[in-house]
Amino acid sequence: MSSLDLLVAKAKSWQAQDPDPETRAELDALISSHDEQALADRFGSRLGFGTAGLRGELGAGPNRMNRVLVAQAAVGIARYLKANFDDPSCVIGFDARKNSDVFAKDSAEIFAALGVRAYLYDTLVATPMVAFAVRELGCSAGVMVTASHNPPADNGYKVFDHTGSQIIPPMDALIAAEIGKFADNESVNDLVRSSDYQSVPASISADYLQGVSGLLNRHSDRKSLKIVYSALHGVGAKFIEKIFEISGMDPLIPVASQHKPDGTFPTVTFPNPEEPGAMDKSMETAKANNADLVLANDPDADRLCVAYRDS
């Protein structure tokens, strides 16, 4: 059997367990065109699961982020939790990237079916809100579907332990081993799914926003500050606006073109506030409004860039 034949066989096996018509069609096209290089890129290796979870380009195959890979990861996490906790539970959140909501719902359904009590956020959230919910709900773990500040074509799967911290060794390796066992010996087609998961209580988000607002400086002149804010097309805007409202601060001046969640990130090539060019529109808005400060979050709002007027 030629190397191309081997890759085609792998692709067809993967395709047979893929519930996503878009990635199935992607494989149809690659198989029909005999694109050995593209098939090798997707099936020659696998996205590694580590302390940062999974992160990579969206697409078909084990070296891409997709519904099969996420289902395999969810099984691995569930089996790890079942082996290490008497009453395992997990919080799941998601950002505005393509398929984040789909990956989150798949995970909740798989966790619930495998005996892990699952709490799914009903809407887009910031990554720190998943870590907070893990602690507040006393959960065994948390999952945030996000690629953080990666390029638009990527997505990811970030995992937290029972303390709300990013996982560390040996937990990552133990989960990776469970993922590998399932991927090598079982099919996503055979998974039972369940809708018996819960929504994260609204009080959790309210408590988080109230707690963060309590950290703001209570200087008497704070209302006079003119502050520009950019969400960089991510999830942060509605949360920081609410925090400022609770705290009695004047409303932020939004960077309008970057304010609403948009997983295509149309105004930036790399939605990381540390990258050259990512802050250009924020600075333009600040100059136009003679602002004192600029605040900018990355797309999942776990990173913050701050600029201040120096004259």
Secondary structure, 3 states (H helix, E strand, C coil): CCHHHHHHHHHHHHHCCCCCHHHHHHHHHHHHCCCHHHHHHHHCCCCCCECCEEEEEECCCCCCECHHHHHHHHHHHHHHHHHHCCCCEEEEEECCCCCHHHHHHHHHHHHHHCCCEEEECCCCCCHHHHHHHHHHHCCCEEEEECCCCCCCCEEEEEEECCCCCECCCCHHHHHHHHHHHHHHHCCHHHCCCCCCCEECCHHHHHHHHHHHHCCCCCCCCHHHCCEEEECCCCCCHHHHHHHHHHHCCCCCEECHHHCCCCCCCCCCCCCCCCCCCCCHHHHHHHHHHCCCEEEEECCCCCCEEEEECCC
